[in-house]
Amino acid sequence: MEPESEINVRRIKNKDSNNKEIYFKENVNLPSPLDIVNWKTHVADINGTYWTYVGHFDWSLPENQQFILNPQLISWKRDKTPKGRCSSECLPGFRKSLREGYHICCYDCVLCSEGEISNQLDSEICQMCPENEWPNDAKNLCVSKVTEYLSYEKDVLIIIFSVSSVLFAAISIFILGIFFWFRSTPMVKANNRNLSFILLCSLTLSFLSVFLFLGRPVDITCMLQQISFGIVFTISVSSILAKTIMVSIAFKAIQPGSSCRKWVGVKLPNTVMLFCSSIQVINGILWLSISPPFQEYDKQSYPGKIIIQCNEGSTLPFYITLGYMGFLAAVSFVLAFMVRTLPDSFNEAKYITFSMLVFCSVWIAMIPAYLSTRGKYMVAVEVFAILTSSAGVLFCIFFPKLYILLLNPELNTQKNMLEK
């Protein structure tokens, strides 16, 4: 008696897509040829069921050719999308990440982290570029990082700074020549010509010190730029402070019985200027001896860039330099403001007041801008502050005197000044 299952199989009849009848033969032999397909349900914009051809069976062929199956094309029940559409080749800069719960060949493309490129040998991991290199635009190759500093070849700003520095230095030298030419006149004598000569020379050096900040930093320029700028600027501010003190003493000395007469002369202003300047010189020497500035390669601040800059070595001497200059400028401003109403012929206190107001305003505004920038922009902020503050001192103090010397020489007489 035949099993019931075999009887049921014999009774199976079906029609294919060509309306051809398919049924089992005698002894339950399989009909042939047969296509092996993989039925799939795809859920996207609409539900759809379709099949994919994955192999065939043909009873009439030789035994080793009867059954052909391609497992790579099969999507199993746990696969959530059709096999042919589950994964695609990842673009450069991406890595393959196995999709959780999917077939082993089903993956997502995940963007490589910053500074990484696609690994050509293993598509499932990203490769970190060396410290001095960065991925190219295609993110398939590491290339050298771009170096950044105030460059003569690339930055227009450096040309503006250079021209301004030379121009202001030339103006300072021109004014120095005019003052030297009129050195014996009452106007130049009354405003302490020795301090005026020192101030003009220090302002010239301040303008020229800008070139230490421009171009590619090296160890020697890093050591010189902050220290030379600090010393030269301190000499300028110390000269202004000495001028202010002498203005105050000079008008007190003319009062009957005043004890200030013994301080009138060249010794006191020279002593003030040398003493105040020597403190900054000592600070600079200690700075160079203990922790001098040096060239630094900053590879962390900006992705894909190496910032070539100067490291101050120790920030304490740097802030002492700026703080000390600010202190001298503040003292000069307060003293000049107090004596600004004295007779105008000999009094340059009001010009000193304006010059120190410009100086302090520039550097107070510079500090937050300096601390919030990096690289060449930080250098540009400091250079701008040097040029602006030096130019403010030059114009406020010397242009009014230059106007009298060149355009109103009739006012440059002892009689006219005594009448004032």
SVG drawing of the C-alpha trace seen along z (x, -y; Angstrom):
<svg xmlns="http://www.w3.org/2000/svg" viewBox="-4 -139 76 141">
<polyline fill="none" stroke="black" stroke-width="0.4" points="0.0,0.0 1.5,-3.4 2.0,-6.0 -0.6,-8.8 2.1,-11.5 3.4,-9.8 -0.2,-9.6 -0.6,-13.4 2.7,-14.2 1.6,-12.3 -1.6,-14.3 0.2,-17.7 -0.2,-19.5 0.6,-23.1 1.1,-25.4 4.1,-27.6 4.2,-31.1 3.9,-29.7 0.7,-27.8 2.6,-24.5 1.4,-21.8 4.0,-20.5 3.5,-17.2 5.5,-14.4 6.3,-11.3 6.1,-7.7 7.9,-6.6 7.6,-10.2 10.4,-11.4 10.8,-15.2 9.7,-17.0 12.5,-18.7 13.9,-21.1 13.1,-23.2 14.1,-26.7 15.1,-27.4 13.9,-30.9 14.0,-32.9 10.7,-34.6 11.1,-37.9 8.8,-40.5 10.2,-44.1 8.8,-46.9 9.6,-50.4 7.2,-52.9 4.7,-50.0 4.7,-46.3 5.8,-44.0 6.6,-40.3 8.9,-39.1 11.4,-36.3 15.0,-36.1 16.5,-33.3 19.2,-31.5 19.7,-28.1 18.1,-25.2 17.5,-21.4 17.5,-19.2 17.0,-15.5 18.1,-14.8 21.6,-16.2 24.7,-14.3 24.7,-13.7 27.3,-16.4 25.4,-19.0 21.8,-18.4 21.7,-20.7 23.1,-24.2 22.6,-26.7 24.1,-30.2 23.9,-30.9 25.2,-34.4 21.9,-35.5 19.7,-34.0 18.1,-36.3 16.9,-34.5 14.1,-35.3 16.2,-37.3 17.4,-39.6 15.2,-42.7 16.0,-43.9 16.7,-42.0 20.2,-40.8 21.1,-42.6 20.1,-45.9 21.3,-45.5 24.9,-46.7 26.8,-48.8 30.4,-49.7 31.4,-52.4 32.8,-55.7 36.3,-56.8 36.3,-58.2 33.8,-55.6 34.2,-52.1 31.9,-49.1 30.0,-48.4 28.0,-45.2 24.3,-46.0 23.1,-44.4 20.6,-41.6 21.2,-41.3 22.9,-38.8 26.7,-38.6 27.1,-40.4 24.7,-43.2 26.5,-46.4 26.2,-50.2 28.8,-52.8 30.1,-54.8 32.0,-58.0 35.6,-57.7 36.6,-60.0 38.5,-63.2 42.0,-62.6 41.3,-59.1 41.0,-57.6 39.6,-54.4 41.8,-51.4 42.6,-49.9 43.4,-46.5 40.5,-46.2 37.3,-48.0 35.8,-47.5 38.3,-49.8 39.6,-53.3 43.3,-54.3 44.6,-57.2 46.9,-59.5 50.4,-60.2 50.7,-63.3 52.2,-65.5 49.7,-64.4 45.9,-64.8 43.4,-63.2 43.1,-64.6 39.8,-65.8 39.0,-62.3 39.8,-60.9 41.7,-58.0 45.2,-59.3 47.2,-61.0 49.0,-64.2 51.2,-66.7 49.4,-69.2 49.3,-72.8 51.7,-75.1 50.4,-78.4 52.3,-81.6 52.4,-85.2 54.1,-84.6 55.5,-87.2 54.4,-85.1 50.8,-84.3 49.5,-87.1 48.6,-90.5 48.3,-91.6 52.1,-91.3 52.7,-93.8 50.4,-96.3 52.3,-95.8 55.7,-96.1 54.8,-99.3 53.2,-100.9 56.3,-100.0 58.7,-101.5 56.6,-104.6 56.1,-105.4 59.8,-104.7 60.7,-107.2 58.3,-109.8 60.0,-109.3 63.4,-109.8 62.2,-112.9 60.8,-114.4 64.0,-113.6 66.0,-115.4 63.7,-118.4 64.0,-118.5 67.8,-118.2 67.9,-121.0 65.9,-123.3 67.5,-122.0 68.6,-125.4 65.2,-127.0 63.0,-127.7 60.3,-125.3 62.6,-122.3 64.5,-123.3 61.3,-123.8 60.1,-120.3 63.4,-118.6 65.1,-117.9 67.2,-115.0 64.1,-113.1 62.5,-114.0 65.5,-112.6 65.4,-109.4 61.6,-109.1 61.9,-109.5 64.7,-106.9 62.8,-104.4 59.6,-104.9 61.6,-104.3 62.9,-101.0 59.4,-100.1 58.1,-100.5 61.0,-98.4 60.6,-95.7 57.5,-94.7 59.7,-92.8 60.7,-90.4 57.0,-89.2 56.6,-88.8 57.6,-85.7 58.4,-82.2 59.2,-82.1 62.6,-80.7 64.2,-80.4 66.3,-83.6 63.3,-85.8 61.1,-84.2 63.6,-85.2 64.1,-88.7 60.6,-89.8 58.8,-90.0 61.9,-91.0 63.1,-93.7 59.6,-95.1 59.1,-95.2 62.4,-97.0 62.0,-99.5 58.4,-100.3 59.3,-100.6 62.0,-103.2 59.4,-105.1 56.9,-105.1 59.6,-105.9 60.7,-108.9 57.1,-110.1 56.8,-109.6 60.0,-111.5 58.7,-114.3 55.4,-114.4 57.3,-114.6 59.5,-117.4 56.4,-119.4 55.0,-119.1 58.2,-120.0 59.0,-122.9 55.9,-124.8 56.2,-124.2 59.8,-125.4 58.8,-128.9 56.9,-129.6 58.7,-131.7 60.5,-129.7 59.8,-126.4 62.0,-123.4 61.5,-121.9 64.1,-124.1 66.9,-121.7 65.2,-119.0 65.2,-121.1 67.8,-119.9 68.7,-116.8 69.7,-114.5 66.2,-113.8 64.5,-112.9 67.5,-110.8 67.4,-109.0 63.7,-108.3 64.0,-107.0 67.0,-104.8 65.6,-103.4 62.2,-102.5 63.8,-101.0 66.3,-98.9 63.5,-97.0 62.2,-95.8 65.8,-95.0 66.3,-92.8 63.0,-91.1 64.1,-90.3 67.5,-88.9 65.8,-86.6 63.3,-85.5 66.1,-84.5 68.1,-82.8 65.3,-80.8 62.8,-79.9 63.4,-81.7 60.8,-81.7 61.2,-79.1 59.7,-78.0 56.7,-75.7 54.7,-73.5 51.0,-73.5 49.4,-70.5 46.3,-70.4 44.5,-73.7 43.2,-73.5 42.5,-70.2 44.7,-69.8 47.0,-72.6 50.4,-73.0 50.7,-76.4 54.3,-77.6 54.4,-80.0 56.5,-81.3 56.0,-79.8 56.8,-82.3 58.5,-79.6 57.1,-81.0 54.0,-83.2 54.9,-85.0 57.7,-87.2 55.4,-87.9 52.6,-89.2 55.1,-91.1 56.3,-92.8 52.9,-93.9 51.7,-94.7 54.8,-96.9 54.3,-98.9 50.7,-99.4 51.6,-100.5 54.0,-103.1 51.5,-104.3 48.8,-104.6 51.0,-106.7 52.0,-108.9 48.4,-109.4 47.3,-110.3 50.2,-112.8 49.7,-114.4 46.0,-114.7 46.6,-116.5 48.9,-119.2 47.2,-119.6 45.8,-123.0 49.2,-124.7 50.3,-127.5 50.4,-126.1 53.7,-127.5 55.8,-125.1 53.2,-122.6 53.0,-119.4 51.0,-117.6 47.7,-117.7 49.5,-116.1 50.9,-113.4 47.4,-112.9 46.0,-112.2 48.9,-110.0 48.6,-107.8 44.9,-107.6 45.4,-106.2 48.2,-103.9 46.1,-102.4 43.0,-102.1 44.8,-100.2 46.4,-97.7 43.3,-97.2 41.4,-96.3 44.2,-94.2 44.4,-91.8 41.1,-89.9 41.6,-89.8 45.1,-88.4 44.0,-85.7 41.0,-84.6 43.0,-84.0 45.6,-81.5 48.4,-81.3 49.1,-84.1 46.0,-86.1 47.3,-86.3 50.6,-87.7 48.6,-90.1 46.7,-91.5 49.9,-92.2 51.6,-93.8 48.5,-96.0 48.7,-97.1 52.4,-97.9 51.9,-100.1 48.8,-101.8 50.0,-102.7 53.4,-103.8 51.8,-106.0 49.4,-107.5 52.3,-108.5 54.2,-109.9 51.3,-112.0 49.9,-113.2 53.1,-114.4 55.2,-115.7 52.8,-116.9 51.6,-119.9 55.3,-120.9 56.1,-120.2 53.3,-122.5 54.9,-125.4 58.5,-124.6 57.6,-124.4 54.5,-126.4 54.4,-129.0 58.1,-129.8 57.1,-133.2 55.7,-131.4 59.0,-129.7 60.6,-132.7 61.5,-133.2 59.5,-136.4 56.4,-134.9 56.7,-131.9 57.4,-134.1 54.3,-136.2 52.2,-133.1"/>
</svg>
